[in-house]
Each structure stands twice: as structure tokens, then as C-alpha cells.
Amino acid sequence: MKLPYSRAFVTGASGFIGTHLVKKLQELGVSVFKPSQVDVDISNKSAVQQIVKSIKPEVIFNLA
């Protein structure tokens, strides 16, 4: 299966659904950025905007 994106941003990647999603995305060749709570405070809009601007994900999965 070929996905229409190659870079993903996944919040909640360490949770039950997140771990399975990240594993599947990586199997499909997607580069996954999966920040921890220490890396990014997703309740801080400007912090999230900076990360998104920096890594330029093509898709965002919010599982947090």
C-alpha cells in the first residue's frame, strides 16, 4: 500500500492506539515524529506551530 504522505506528526504515540498506528506507519515507510510530553506541550499553540513549521508533516494524527 502506498500512502499519499511521507511525514507524519503523531500526538499520543505512546498510548494503545498510538503505538499501533506508529508501527503501521513506519512499516509503510512513513517518517513519524512522535513527541513526548517533555518534547512538546501540545496545549501550547505557539509551541505546536513551531514544531509543525520545523518538521513540515504532511499529516497530523492527534491521539492525545
PLY file of the C-alpha trace (Angstrom):
ply
format ascii 1.0
element vertex 64
property float x
property float y
property float z
element edge 63
property int vertex1
property int vertex2
end_header
0.00 0.00 0.00
1.34 3.45 -0.92
0.26 6.34 1.27
-0.14 9.89 -0.09
2.24 11.26 2.55
5.74 10.50 3.81
5.96 12.56 7.05
3.54 12.28 9.96
3.18 14.03 13.30
1.53 11.79 15.93
0.48 13.03 19.36
-0.35 10.31 21.86
2.06 7.94 20.12
2.87 6.08 23.33
-0.74 5.15 24.02
-2.54 1.97 22.96
-3.81 3.24 19.61
-0.78 5.46 19.03
1.75 2.64 19.32
-0.16 0.57 16.77
-0.58 3.49 14.39
3.11 4.45 14.58
4.17 0.85 13.96
1.94 0.59 10.88
3.02 3.97 9.50
6.68 3.04 9.89
6.06 -0.31 8.19
4.63 1.66 5.28
7.73 3.83 5.06
6.37 6.96 6.71
8.76 9.09 8.75
6.98 9.61 12.08
7.60 12.43 14.56
6.17 11.31 17.90
6.89 13.88 20.59
6.64 13.11 24.27
5.04 15.50 26.74
8.55 16.65 27.63
9.34 17.48 23.98
6.20 19.49 23.18
3.36 20.84 25.28
0.53 20.32 22.80
-1.70 22.66 24.81
0.70 25.48 23.86
-0.41 26.68 20.43
2.81 28.52 19.59
4.95 25.50 20.55
2.91 23.25 18.27
3.09 25.80 15.45
6.88 25.93 15.77
7.18 22.14 15.65
4.85 21.86 12.66
6.78 24.61 10.87
10.04 22.85 11.66
9.20 19.25 10.71
6.65 20.05 7.97
4.42 17.00 8.43
2.05 16.10 5.64
-0.47 14.61 8.04
-1.19 15.05 11.75
-2.80 12.41 13.98
-3.98 13.79 17.32
-4.43 10.81 19.64
-3.61 12.65 22.88
0 1
1 2
2 3
3 4
4 5
5 6
6 7
7 8
8 9
9 10
10 11
11 12
12 13
13 14
14 15
15 16
16 17
17 18
18 19
19 20
20 21
21 22
22 23
23 24
24 25
25 26
26 27
27 28
28 29
29 30
30 31
31 32
32 33
33 34
34 35
35 36
36 37
37 38
38 39
39 40
40 41
41 42
42 43
43 44
44 45
45 46
46 47
47 48
48 49
49 50
50 51
51 52
52 53
53 54
54 55
55 56
56 57
57 58
58 59
59 60
60 61
61 62
62 63
